[in-house]
Amino acid sequence: MLEKLIIIGAGPAGLSAAIYASREMFNPLVIGGLAAGGQLILTSLVENYPGFPDGIDGPDLIEKMLAQAKKFGSRFVYENATAVDLDSRPFKVSAGGKDYETEAIIIATGANAKWLGIESEKKFIGRGVSNCASCDGAFYKNKNVIVAGGGDTAMEDSVFLTRFANSVTIVHRRDAFRASKMMQDRALSNPKIKVIWNSAIEEVLGDKVVTGVKLKNLVTNEVTEMKIDGVFVAIGYHPNTDIFNGKLKLDELGYLVTKDEIYTDIDGVFVAGDVADHTFRQAATASGSGVKAALAARAYLQELEAKEKPK
């Protein structure tokens, strides 16, 4: 069966695109991955998404988007896309051992959180090392934790963790945060939060669970040990573009290169959300670009239909 439109990804960008595309009667097929929702599924409280003055839990927002997309006719395959063929038409997308053909594609595969990249970190993932404060924060009630990072995510995670932890120490490689001033002020004004500047986690210590870390001062090279119960990594994201390497243009960080935010060099292939956005990375901006991509796909498909009609 030839699909009119396939959307790869089911975070706020992909789901917003699905809502708009399905209302246009294109009945898109959404290849949503093994777990729909993107980074929003890991967010406990979203306070800045329009329409929810009291805030809404990330998973609840995703659930509402999914229900809305399905209501209008979007169909979902909960498998990871493993390959694409953009060299011939119709385009092909492989997922779950099946190949799907389509006239147009919206890529909304998002980005995943990065890890520190040290060997000891891997040993303790799920046993004291986490990249999801909202998922695991409740396990650290009355304990002491570290957050590695200096951006908005690190500030948000740190403030969230103070709901449970006795203390939160932000470890940052530089002498100033890159987070927005509002997020910095919120974190630095919290009495449970302190900061260790110009430092990095060199090793995570423990036996069965985390008991401490080795911290290296990047100015003096001094290494010290610190007792700690948990390590939360909040140092950025890796765009999910592996299957597009060599098929579409990527920048030096691996993000998709676009024209006017949503267009690629291939007609009929569009982009939405964090897979191309390493600046804003907000649910609302991802959603907005998903809407733009859907409207652009509509125009493209309508043009195709007009060409195919007998004169």
C-alpha positions in Angstrom: 0.0 0.0 0.0 1.4 3.4 -1.0 1.1 5.9 1.8 0.6 9.6 1.1 2.5 10.7 4.1 4.7 9.0 6.7 5.7 10.8 9.9 8.8 9.4 11.6 8.6 10.3 15.3 5.9 10.8 17.9 7.0 13.5 20.1 5.3 17.0 20.2 6.6 17.7 16.6 5.5 14.4 15.1 2.2 14.4 16.8 1.4 18.0 16.0 2.2 17.2 12.3 -0.1 14.1 12.6 -3.0 16.2 13.9 -2.8 18.7 11.1 -2.1 16.1 8.4 -5.0 13.9 9.5 -7.4 16.8 9.6 -6.5 17.4 6.0 -7.6 13.8 5.2 -4.1 12.5 4.4 -4.4 9.8 7.1 -0.7 9.8 7.9 1.1 6.7 9.1 3.2 7.6 12.1 6.2 5.5 12.8 6.4 6.4 16.5 9.2 4.3 17.8 9.0 1.8 20.6 8.0 4.5 23.0 6.1 7.5 21.8 6.5 10.9 23.4 10.1 12.0 22.9 11.7 14.0 25.7 8.3 15.2 26.9 7.5 11.8 28.2 10.3 12.3 30.7 9.1 15.7 31.9 7.1 15.8 35.1 5.5 19.3 34.8 5.2 21.4 31.7 4.3 25.0 32.7 5.0 26.8 29.5 2.9 25.0 26.9 0.0 27.2 25.8 -3.4 26.3 27.0 -2.5 24.9 30.4 -2.3 27.8 32.9 -1.8 25.3 35.8 0.7 23.2 33.9 0.4 19.6 32.7 2.5 16.5 33.2 4.5 15.7 30.1 3.1 12.2 29.7 -0.4 13.6 30.0 0.2 16.1 27.3 1.5 13.4 25.0 -1.5 11.2 25.7 -3.8 14.1 24.8 -1.9 14.7 21.5 -2.0 11.0 20.7 -5.7 10.8 21.3 -6.3 13.9 19.1 -4.2 12.6 16.2 -6.0 9.2 16.3 -9.3 10.9 16.5 -8.7 12.5 13.1 -7.4 9.4 11.4 -3.7 9.1 12.1 -2.4 5.5 12.2 0.5 4.4 14.4 3.3 1.8 14.1 5.2 1.5 17.4 8.5 0.4 15.9 11.8 2.3 15.4 12.6 3.4 11.8 15.8 1.5 10.9 16.4 2.7 7.3 15.2 5.1 4.6 15.6 5.2 0.9 15.2 8.8 -0.4 17.0 8.3 -3.8 13.9 7.0 -5.6 10.2 7.6 -5.6 8.1 6.6 -3.8 10.3 7.0 -0.8 10.8 3.9 1.4 11.0 3.6 5.2 11.9 0.4 7.0 10.6 -0.3 10.5 9.9 -3.5 12.5 11.1 -5.7 9.6 8.6 -4.1 7.1 9.1 -1.7 4.3 6.7 1.2 3.8 6.4 3.3 0.6 5.2 6.9 0.7 4.9 10.0 -1.4 6.1 12.3 1.4 7.9 12.1 4.7 8.1 14.3 7.8 11.2 13.6 9.9 10.5 14.3 13.6 12.9 11.9 15.3 14.0 14.3 18.0 17.1 14.1 20.1 18.2 12.0 23.1 20.0 13.2 26.2 23.8 12.7 26.2 25.8 10.8 28.8 29.1 11.8 30.3 31.0 9.1 28.4 33.1 7.7 31.2 33.3 4.0 31.7 32.1 4.0 35.4 29.0 5.8 34.4 27.7 2.9 32.4 28.2 0.5 35.3 25.8 2.5 37.5 23.1 3.5 35.0 19.9 2.6 36.9 21.8 2.1 40.1 22.6 5.7 41.0 23.2 7.3 37.6 20.3 8.7 35.6 19.6 11.2 32.9 15.9 11.6 33.9 15.3 13.5 37.1 11.5 13.3 36.8 11.7 9.6 36.4 14.1 8.8 39.2 14.0 11.7 41.5 11.6 10.2 44.0 14.1 7.4 44.7 16.4 10.0 46.3 14.3 11.2 49.2 16.5 12.8 51.9 19.6 11.9 49.9 22.4 13.9 48.4 22.7 14.1 44.6 24.8 15.8 41.8 23.6 17.3 38.6 26.1 17.6 35.8 25.5 20.4 33.4 24.9 24.1 33.0 22.0 24.6 30.7 18.3 25.0 31.2 17.8 21.2 31.6 20.4 21.1 34.4 18.7 24.0 36.2 15.2 22.5 35.8 16.4 19.0 37.0 18.2 20.6 40.0 15.1 22.5 41.1 12.9 19.4 40.6 15.3 17.2 42.6 15.0 19.5 45.6 11.5 18.2 46.1 13.1 14.9 47.3 16.8 15.3 47.9 18.4 16.7 51.0 20.9 18.6 48.8 21.7 19.1 45.1 25.1 20.0 43.9 25.5 21.3 40.3 28.8 20.4 38.8 29.7 22.6 35.8 32.8 22.6 33.5 32.9 26.4 33.2 32.7 29.4 35.5 29.2 30.5 34.2 26.0 28.8 33.3 24.6 28.9 29.7 21.0 28.5 31.0 18.5 31.3 30.7 18.6 33.9 33.5 15.2 32.9 34.8 16.3 29.3 35.1 19.6 30.3 36.7 17.9 32.5 39.3 15.4 29.8 40.1 18.2 27.3 40.8 20.7 29.6 42.5 18.0 31.0 44.9 17.1 27.6 46.1 18.8 27.0 49.5 19.2 23.2 48.8 21.3 23.9 45.7 25.0 24.7 45.6 27.5 24.8 42.7 30.9 23.5 42.0 32.4 25.5 39.1 35.2 24.6 36.6 34.9 20.9 37.4 33.9 17.6 35.8 33.0 14.2 37.1 36.0 12.0 36.4 34.8 8.8 37.9 31.6 7.4 39.6 32.4 5.4 42.7 30.6 2.6 44.4 30.1 -1.1 44.6 26.5 -2.2 43.9 25.2 1.4 44.0 26.7 4.9 43.7 28.5 6.0 46.9 30.5 9.0 45.5 32.3 10.6 42.6 35.8 11.8 41.8 35.7 15.4 40.7 38.5 17.1 38.7 39.0 20.8 38.9 39.7 21.8 35.2 41.7 24.8 36.2 44.1 23.3 38.8 43.8 19.6 37.7 43.2 18.7 41.4 41.1 15.6 41.9 38.9 15.2 45.0 36.4 12.6 46.1 32.9 13.5 47.2 30.3 11.3 48.9 27.1 11.3 47.0 24.0 9.1 46.6 23.1 9.8 43.0 24.3 11.4 39.7 22.0 13.1 37.3 23.4 13.8 33.8 22.0 16.9 32.1 24.6 17.9 29.5 22.7 18.1 26.3 21.3 16.0 23.5 22.2 13.9 20.5 19.9 14.2 17.5 18.4 11.0 16.3 19.8 11.2 12.7 21.8 8.1 12.3 19.6 6.6 9.6 19.8 9.9 7.6 23.6 10.0 7.6 24.7 10.1 4.0 21.1 10.7 2.8 20.5 14.2 4.0 22.7 17.1 5.0 23.8 17.1 8.7 25.7 19.8 10.5 28.8 19.3 12.7 26.7 18.3 15.7 24.6 15.8 13.7 21.5 17.8 13.4 19.6 17.9 10.1 20.3 20.9 8.0 17.1 22.6 6.8 16.0 25.5 4.6 13.4 27.8 6.3 13.3 25.4 9.3 11.4 22.6 7.7 12.6 22.0 4.1 15.4 19.6 3.0 17.2 19.4 -0.4 14.8 16.7 -1.4 11.3 17.7 -2.5 8.7 15.9 -0.4 11.0 15.3 2.6 10.3 17.7 5.5 11.7 18.1 9.0 10.1 19.1 12.3 11.3 19.6 15.9 14.5 19.0 17.9 16.1 16.8 15.2 17.0 20.1 13.5 16.8 22.5 16.4 19.8 22.7 18.8 18.9 26.2 20.0 15.4 26.2 21.4 14.4 22.6 22.1 11.0 23.5 23.6 7.8 21.5 23.3 6.0 24.5 21.9 8.6 25.2 19.2 8.7 21.6 18.3 4.9 21.5 18.0 5.0 24.7 15.9 7.5 23.3 13.4 5.4 20.1 13.2 2.4 22.2 12.1 4.6 24.0 9.5 5.9 20.7 8.2 2.4 19.3 7.9 1.1 22.4 6.0 4.1 22.2 3.7 3.5 18.5 3.1 -0.1 19.3 2.3 0.9 21.8 -0.3 3.4 19.3 -1.8 0.8 16.5 -1.9 -1.9 18.7 -3.4 0.5 19.7 -6.1 1.3 16.1 -6.8 -2.5 15.3 -7.0 -3.0 18.2 -9.4 -0.2 16.9 -11.7 -1.7 13.4 -11.7 -5.2 14.5 -12.7 -6.0 13.9 -16.4 -6.3 17.1 -18.3 
